């Protein structure tokens, strides 16, 4: 039972930025759950670089611009959304709050943005669709060794009127998350991976390793390749986004095979440590593929100014993962809505203060990059368009 001190602290909780939700969530969550949500792979270098790279981009404001009317709305997968943000697919959300994925889906629907459901959710595809029937739902997909499991998930998402599939391609094995190994991570009693039959729904561990790492090794198909993207296209009419793209060559290939879009993502720094920060490769990917496919980005977004930076570099919208988990832990649906409103308001203010009036038309020329930004991705400098400005000589 929560003590009176914690209840009073919760009552007085008045977050002014996204990071304050994390601080509060750490006080509220069991250690195993917090460590699972928070940790990155190995030294967590990529996890840190996701934020560091954003901090090394400056916004050059334009003044004497009429900013009395600001348009934040855009379209993703053909759906109108209220501002260019999606809640990213994160696993096992009922570890953070009893309402789990349903709370996030309802909060997203109430503010007019998509919610992306993880394959490894603790709520089913159907439960989320029914609980937030007015929302826009995307379904994140891993390809299993037993392809029938994958086919069944796709058909269930279609039947439940999901808008798109997000095919995760960066996890043939689970990255080494040392906190999960130390904690011998497993799902708390009473929770399962709700979208799977009994034999695939539990994470077992002998106490010496992460139960999720063992699950991925046993279940996920490490032979996944570009032919399998074509196979997935052949079994569904839903638009497909490939999640986990970091290389220009892979972005070009994605455009060639005809998917709807890509998500520039390093899995929140949880897979290959020392992979580049996502924002540091976004510009070269946009330059390579242009408007042939939609480009989304996740990894390190914590401020409205981060959203502007990603849009200027070519993203259609961004996704947030951990912030939605921290807000969920702090108070369920109402806290998530509060956090999303905070980010939307930050974006609106940043648009006004930078002299931008439409999220669909933010020029690259408003950005300036420090040398440290390019250290986050070695090849970025040579690949940037000529109109890019620099805050220091290299």
Phi, psi and omega in degrees: 000139180290133181281168185295327178299316179294322178297319179293320178298319177297318180297328181270359183291119183224075187294139178252353178203168185297322184298333181292335174293322179296315180301316180290320181298325179298328178287335189261329187274147168301149185304317182298319180291314180299314180300320179298311181294321189279322198288151170250188182276143172051243182280357180061033179293314180295322176304315180291322182295330178305318178280318182301318182298319176300321184291344181264011175248128177257153176252122179267108185287148173251130184247179186055043176240136177288107181247028180288339177232121181241129175261117177259348187280151177208186177236143173224130183053034177080004181254134176286131179233156190286329172203160194282066182217142172232151170275120186290157176287118175232144190277154163055054187285343179285356168291334183270330185196145182303331181277341173046231184300328181296320178297316179294319180296318180291320178296317178299316180297321184291336179256355172087034177232162181284150170247133180254121182268130178284146170304326184265039179284159173260012170229149185279163175307315184288320180300316180294316180298320181287322184286333179231061189294341178267006185263172174257123186238131170251151179241124178274135189233130163258145177268121182271157177303318174275101189298337180296326176300318179293315179300317181299318179297317180299314182293324176294320178296320177299313182297327181272009175066037171289152188274324186203164174250139174248107183271110179279126186241001187257021184224060173294333167222162178279135173301154182281109178255102194296327178297320179293324177295314180297322182278354188048059189307135172209164176288142174299156178305137178095349179249145177221168168284099200291341184273004184240157175293168189310316186289341181250004191262352185244151176254112181258148177212149177271007179092358183249356184205175178285130177295329179289321177300318178294322179297313181298317180298324182279328192251325191272139186280110181276000176269003184308131180212184186297331176297328179288333173296317176297320177300315180298318177300327184286342183254003181211152172260359179289142174297145185242131171248133176269120184256124179121016182278131175229334183267139176304318182300321179290325177295317178297317179297320178299319177295322181293324182278351170088029173284165181291321183191182177228156171245113175288112192205142169246027176062037180063028182071023187254358182250266180273111175289146185076011163292158183288157170297141185295319182294335183283341178254353185299316183299317181289328176293315178299318179299325184283322187253346178058228182257017182292330178221157174286140179243122172247164181217140167230170178110096172091003181286119181224351184223158173299325177295329175298321180296315178302316181299317180293320179295318180297328180275358171122359178283145173282325180197171178236163176240147173238137180249288184303318180305324178291327177290316180297317179294321176303314180295330184280349180165020175071212188304316184295322179290323177296314178300318178300315180295317179295320178297320178301314180294319178298317180293321175299317179298315181300314180295317180296323176299313180298313185288341178261359177078029180249139186243351185213122181295344180272001186214054178260118185282149176298333185294349178278355183260145174230140189240135175275161179304325182296331177302316183286337173294338178289340177208108193304324187269001188297320188302311184292340188264352186280146178300155187293337183280355178297138176258156184232141183272354176202154178283147180255000000 
